Amino acid sequence: MGSVLVVYGTKTGCTQGIAEHIGATMIDLGAKVDVRRAEDKPDPAGYDAVVVGSGVRAGSWHGPVKEWVSAHAWKLKEMPTAFFTACLTMADGAEKADEVRAYTDPLIAETGVEPVDIGLFAGMNDPKRFSLPERLIMKAMKAPQGDFRDMDAIAAWARETAPKLGIG
Ligand SMILES: Cc1cc2nc3c(=O)[nH]c(=O)nc-3n(C[C@H](O)[C@H](O)[C@H](O)COP(=O)(O)O)c2cc1C
């Protein structure tokens, strides 16, 4: 049924929850799944497919996730790899999906890793989890407060993307 490595980067735990939900959905489809932080530097060797995602700061994935993709690009180019992005722009609805999809364009151009799909998910803005400067930035941006993660939409994306990863 296939084995999948789900790798994520997070500042507040938002993207960890999304990664774990993607992993649980793929386990339900019969896959063997490991969910790991990018900082742990998991080795994609031996897996059949990879899902990698991150929260966003200033239009870009977190550094450790970009570094992980770069470090393993040669391998990821040979295996089905899906990306996902968690951010607040998606909390406004799907109108700005193209803008959010473009957050990973530089990484794709730099590494040559072509994802089979890019999941675009609303994240969260919980001021308690941000530093003071981050809280001020969010306030200045008039970012909506709350947890906008749609677990049903995340599971639906995982199920739709699974066949492209050779699962199910
Ligand atoms: C300083 C700062 C900058 C951010 N920049 C963006 C951005 O450029 N675009 C966006 O859609 N969301 C942006 N966000 C929102 C985060 O991506 C969102 O809170 C996401 O859920 C974070 O996930 P994580 O905590 O798992 O990293 C920003 C948040 C902060 C605190």
The ligand as an SDF file (V2000), in Angstrom:
LIG
                    3D

 31 33  0  0  0  0  0  0  0  0999 V2000
    5.2780   37.4460   11.5510 C   0  0  0  0  0  0  0  0  0  0  0  0
    4.2700   36.6510   10.7760 C   0  0  0  0  0  0  0  0  0  0  0  0
    4.2580   36.7050    9.3920 C   0  0  0  0  0  0  0  0  0  0  0  0
    3.3030   36.0000    8.6540 C   0  0  0  0  0  0  0  0  0  0  0  0
    3.2910   36.1010    7.2960 N   0  0  0  0  0  0  0  0  0  0  0  0
    2.3060   35.4990    6.5900 C   0  0  0  0  0  0  0  0  0  0  0  0
    2.2260   35.6620    5.1750 C   0  0  0  0  0  0  0  0  0  0  0  0
    3.0750   36.2800    4.5430 O   0  0  0  0  0  0  0  0  0  0  0  0
    1.1800   35.0820    4.5240 N   0  0  0  0  0  0  0  0  0  0  0  0
    0.2130   34.3590    5.1830 C   0  0  0  0  0  0  0  0  0  0  0  0
   -0.7290   33.9170    4.5460 O   0  0  0  0  0  0  0  0  0  0  0  0
    0.2990   34.1230    6.5230 N   0  0  0  0  0  0  0  0  0  0  0  0
    1.3100   34.6840    7.2380 C   0  0  0  0  0  0  0  0  0  0  0  0
    1.4000   34.4970    8.5900 N   0  0  0  0  0  0  0  0  0  0  0  0
    0.4280   33.5930    9.2430 C   0  0  0  0  0  0  0  0  0  0  0  0
    1.0100   32.1820    9.5360 C   0  0  0  0  0  0  0  0  0  0  0  0
    1.4750   31.5600    8.3550 O   0  0  0  0  0  0  0  0  0  0  0  0
   -0.0780   31.3360   10.2130 C   0  0  0  0  0  0  0  0  0  0  0  0
   -0.2450   31.8220   11.5180 O   0  0  0  0  0  0  0  0  0  0  0  0
    0.2160   29.8440   10.2220 C   0  0  0  0  0  0  0  0  0  0  0  0
   -0.8980   29.1850   10.7970 O   0  0  0  0  0  0  0  0  0  0  0  0
    1.4920   29.5370   10.9720 C   0  0  0  0  0  0  0  0  0  0  0  0
    1.6830   28.1430   11.0410 O   0  0  0  0  0  0  0  0  0  0  0  0
    2.7850   27.5280   12.0240 P   0  0  0  0  0  0  0  0  0  0  0  0
    2.5200   28.1010   13.3880 O   0  0  0  0  0  0  0  0  0  0  0  0
    2.5370   26.0550   11.9800 O   0  0  0  0  0  0  0  0  0  0  0  0
    4.1180   27.9210   11.5090 O   0  0  0  0  0  0  0  0  0  0  0  0
    2.3490   35.1830    9.3330 C   0  0  0  0  0  0  0  0  0  0  0  0
    2.3880   35.0940   10.7360 C   0  0  0  0  0  0  0  0  0  0  0  0
    3.3290   35.8330   11.4610 C   0  0  0  0  0  0  0  0  0  0  0  0
    3.3320   35.7390   12.9620 C   0  0  0  0  0  0  0  0  0  0  0  0
  1  2  1  0
  2  3  1  0
  2 30  2  0
  3  4  2  0
  4  5  1  0
  4 28  1  0
  5  6  2  0
  6  7  1  0
  6 13  1  0
  7  8  2  0
  7  9  1  0
  9 10  1  0
 10 11  2  0
 10 12  1  0
 12 13  2  0
 13 14  1  0
 14 15  1  0
 14 28  1  0
 15 16  1  0
 16 17  1  0
 16 18  1  0
 18 19  1  0
 18 20  1  0
 20 21  1  0
 20 22  1  0
 22 23  1  0
 23 24  1  0
 24 25  2  0
 24 26  1  0
 24 27  1  0
 28 29  2  0
 29 30  1  0
 30 31  1  0
M  END
$$$$
